[in-house]
């Protein structure tokens, strides 16, 4: 089991920046992929960015060039640096991990990001 806690959400004006953090605990060594998802009201949850255990990253087209995902293995923490925020980035952001050969998914409770125009 992996326990995930997000932090860093809040209210920001368009064009501003926020950094989200996801602290992981539990079966850390089994984590293969760490990712950020988001869900806006009335919409499906979507992948924002992901980073593998070897450091490979991928991003949703809508955030490429604006967001950066990173992980600090020493601190068991993942980050999402969000720059040039837009109102359409408003959503609850969730931390996700995929662990082990069985690809077990763990989720945090989410953190609200609101971008005002």
PEPESUL-V932400 format. One record per helix or strand of 2 or more residues. SS is the DSSP state (H for helix, E for strand). FROM is the first residue (numbers start at 0). LEN is the number of residues. Records with the same first field share a line. If there is no record, write none. Layout:
SS=FROM-LEN  FROM-LEN
This chain:
E=1-6  9-4  17-9  30-9  45-7  56-3  66-6  76-6  90-9  103-4  110-6
H=27-3  86-3
